[in-house]
Each structure stands twice: as C-alpha cells, then as structure tokens.
Amino acid sequence: GLLFLVVRRADQILKSQYSQLTESAISLGNAIAVAEQRERELKQLVTEREQSANTLKLSEERYRELFDESPVAIWEDDWSLIKRMLDELAETGIKDLRGYFNTHRSELETAYDLGRVINISLGALEIYGAANEDELVGINSASDAIDDELDAFLEILLSFSAGEMAVDIEALDNTMDGSEIMVRRRVVVPPRYRADWSRGIFAIEDITNRSRMEEALRNN
C-alpha cells in the first residue's frame, strides 16, 4: 500500500510538472508568435518609410528639375518679416505707406533687407550672371540695390498691402558685374501664404534688348 501511494504521488507530481511545462511552452510559443508578428510589422513599417522617403526624394528631384529647367527664371522669397514690419507700422497709426517710405528711405532699405531668399533657379542665376545661389544672395541687399530696384520693391510692397497678391512690374536692376538690365517681374503670393507673405514667387524676364529697341524707335 505504501509503495502504491508513493508511485501515485510521484505520478501526480510529474503530471503537475508536465502541465506547468506545457503551459510554459504554450506561453513561450505565444510570446514568440507575438514577437515574430511585431518583427513583421516593424519590417513592413521600415519598408513603407523607405518607400515614402524614396518617393519624396524623387518628387524633390522632379520639382528641382522643373524649377531649374523652367523657361522662365524663378526666384522665391520669404517676406514674412516684411509683413510683420508693416503690421507694426500700422499699429503705430501709419496708414500712408508710400508717403512714409518716400520720406524715410532708410526704413524702405530696412524692409528690403528683411526679405529672405528661399530658392533661385538656374535661369535667374544666368540672367544676373551669378555662378551660384550664394553669390547672387550676397548682392541681394539694399546697399547694392539701385534706386529703380528699391522703387519697384516699394510698388510690390504697396500692392501686397492693398490685397493685390499678383503684381507685374518692369524696372532696372544690376547684374553681378554692375551692368544695368531691364527686367520684368511677375510676383505672386500663393493663397496659402497670403496671411503672412512667407512665400513669394518671382517670375523674371530679361527685357533689356526689347527695351532698348523700343527706346531707339521712340528716338527716331
């Protein structure tokens, strides 16, 4: 009888241990399955992000290609600081911006220098005779601008202030070597940037030869 009890007890212990081992194996199997699923999800996420990054890169390259190869020279500026300056002038009670800037030329120059260049196309570099964007940005300051350029800047600024977000204007400007050229600008602030003027697109055309021909015809 004692031997039977001992064997029975041993069998119960073995069954209990087997059950525990089975449960542990099941738990481990479940954990491995969850880990494998998470690994697959992570790999899928990485793949999707890589695909998104590649798509974005291709889009950026395509945009850059279209930007640089456009038949029209393009210049992009951020005028948000200029807009902020005008808002501050309005808060002080200044309503006649033309009169103010005509009598405070240094303030017009300050506003001019608040513009920040975002992007310049190869066509624009060619018009101004610049080797690269940094070189052209280096002379894009009020101290280098001729009066005609500052006057054109004022007209664009006044148009924007009046809610006219698309402006056509012709004016003299300087190239890298100091030569004067006549340029026509089509300046547009896209709808999504009209609240703060943080993106202005300038389409620039060199009309120097045409202007000279018209002047010669007028003089004959």
C-alpha positions in Angstrom: 0.0 0.0 0.0 2.8 2.4 0.8 4.5 1.8 -2.5 1.3 2.5 -4.3 0.9 5.8 -2.6 4.4 6.8 -3.3 4.1 5.9 -7.0 0.7 7.7 -7.2 2.2 10.8 -5.5 5.1 10.8 -7.9 2.8 10.4 -10.9 0.8 13.4 -9.6 3.9 15.5 -9.3 5.1 14.5 -12.8 1.7 15.4 -14.2 1.7 18.7 -12.5 5.2 19.5 -13.7 4.3 18.3 -17.2 1.2 20.6 -17.1 3.4 23.5 -16.0 5.9 22.8 -18.7 3.1 22.6 -21.2 1.7 25.9 -20.1 5.2 27.5 -20.2 5.7 26.1 -23.7 2.4 27.5 -24.8 3.2 30.9 -23.2 6.6 30.9 -24.8 5.1 29.9 -28.2 2.6 32.7 -27.9 5.4 35.2 -26.9 7.5 34.0 -29.9 4.5 34.4 -32.2 3.8 37.9 -30.9 7.5 38.8 -31.3 7.5 37.5 -34.8 4.3 39.4 -35.7 5.8 42.6 -34.3 9.0 41.9 -36.3 7.0 41.6 -39.4 5.1 44.8 -38.7 8.3 46.6 -38.0 9.8 45.4 -41.2 6.7 46.5 -43.1 6.8 49.9 -41.4 10.5 50.3 -42.3 9.7 49.2 -45.9 6.9 51.7 -46.1 9.0 54.5 -44.7 11.8 53.7 -47.1 9.3 53.8 -50.0 7.9 57.1 -48.7 11.5 58.5 -48.5 12.3 57.3 -52.0 9.0 58.8 -53.3 9.7 62.1 -51.5 13.3 62.2 -52.9 12.0 61.5 -56.4 9.4 64.3 -56.0 12.0 66.7 -54.8 14.3 65.8 -57.6 11.4 66.2 -60.1 10.5 69.6 -58.6 14.1 70.8 -58.7 14.4 69.7 -62.4 11.2 71.5 -63.3 12.3 74.6 -61.2 15.7 74.8 -62.8 14.7 73.9 -66.4 11.7 76.2 -66.5 11.8 78.6 -69.5 11.1 81.4 -67.0 13.6 82.4 -64.4 12.2 81.9 -60.9 13.1 83.4 -57.6 11.3 82.5 -54.3 11.4 84.8 -51.3 10.0 84.8 -47.7 8.6 88.2 -46.9 7.1 87.3 -43.5 9.4 89.7 -41.7 8.5 92.5 -44.1 4.8 91.8 -43.4 5.4 91.9 -39.7 7.2 95.3 -40.0 4.2 96.7 -41.9 1.8 95.4 -39.3 3.9 97.1 -36.6 3.8 100.4 -38.6 0.0 100.1 -38.9 -0.2 99.6 -35.1 1.6 102.9 -34.6 -1.1 104.7 -36.8 0.9 104.9 -40.1 -1.6 104.5 -43.0 0.2 106.2 -45.9 2.9 103.7 -46.5 4.0 105.4 -49.7 4.4 108.7 -48.0 6.2 107.1 -45.1 8.7 105.2 -47.1 9.3 108.1 -49.5 10.3 110.3 -46.5 12.0 107.5 -44.6 14.2 105.9 -47.3 16.3 104.2 -44.8 13.2 102.3 -43.5 12.5 101.2 -47.0 16.0 99.8 -47.2 15.5 98.1 -43.8 12.3 96.4 -45.2 14.1 95.4 -48.3 16.8 93.6 -46.3 14.2 91.7 -44.3 13.3 89.6 -47.3 14.8 86.1 -47.1 15.8 84.1 -50.3 14.3 80.6 -50.3 15.3 79.4 -53.8 16.7 80.7 -57.0 16.5 78.8 -60.4 19.4 78.4 -62.8 17.6 80.7 -65.2 17.7 83.5 -62.6 21.4 82.9 -62.0 22.0 83.2 -65.7 20.1 86.5 -66.0 22.2 88.1 -63.3 25.5 86.4 -64.3 26.0 84.6 -61.0 27.9 81.4 -60.7 25.8 80.1 -57.9 22.9 81.0 -55.5 25.2 82.1 -52.7 27.0 84.6 -55.0 23.7 86.2 -56.0 22.3 86.3 -52.5 25.5 88.1 -51.5 24.5 91.1 -53.5 20.8 90.9 -52.7 20.8 93.8 -50.2 19.6 97.4 -50.1 23.2 98.7 -50.1 23.7 97.0 -53.5 20.3 97.9 -55.0 19.9 100.8 -57.3 17.1 103.3 -56.8 14.9 101.8 -59.6 15.1 98.4 -57.9 14.1 99.9 -54.5 11.2 101.8 -56.1 10.0 98.6 -57.7 10.2 96.9 -54.3 8.0 99.6 -52.8 5.4 99.2 -55.6 5.2 95.5 -54.9 5.0 96.0 -51.2 2.2 98.6 -51.6 0.3 96.2 -53.9 0.5 93.4 -51.4 -0.6 95.7 -48.6 -3.6 96.6 -50.7 -4.5 92.9 -51.1 -3.2 92.6 -54.6 -1.2 89.4 -54.5 -0.2 89.3 -58.1 1.9 92.1 -59.5 3.5 92.8 -62.8 6.3 95.4 -62.8 9.3 96.4 -65.0 12.4 98.0 -63.6 16.1 98.4 -63.9 18.3 96.1 -61.9 22.0 95.3 -61.6 23.9 92.1 -62.6 26.8 90.7 -60.8 29.3 92.8 -62.8 27.4 96.0 -62.2 25.7 96.2 -65.6 22.2 97.5 -65.7 19.4 95.4 -67.2 15.7 95.9 -67.6 13.7 93.1 -66.1 10.0 92.3 -66.0 8.8 90.6 -62.8 5.5 88.7 -62.3 5.3 88.4 -58.5 2.7 86.2 -56.9 1.9 85.1 -53.3 0.1 81.7 -53.4 -3.2 81.6 -51.5 -1.9 79.5 -48.6 0.9 82.1 -47.8 -1.2 85.3 -48.1 -1.7 85.6 -44.4 2.0 86.1 -43.6 3.7 86.5 -47.0 6.0 83.7 -46.2 6.3 82.6 -49.9 6.5 84.9 -52.8 7.3 83.6 -56.3 9.0 86.0 -58.8 9.0 85.0 -62.5 11.7 87.1 -64.0 12.4 88.0 -67.7 15.3 90.0 -69.0 13.7 92.5 -71.5 16.8 94.7 -71.9 17.1 94.2 -75.7 13.4 94.8 -76.2 13.5 97.9 -74.1 16.5 99.3 -76.0 14.8 98.7 -79.3 11.6 100.4 -78.2 13.7 103.4 -76.9 15.5 103.6 -80.3 12.2 103.6 -82.1 10.9 106.4 -80.0 14.0 108.5 -80.6 13.8 108.0 -84.4 
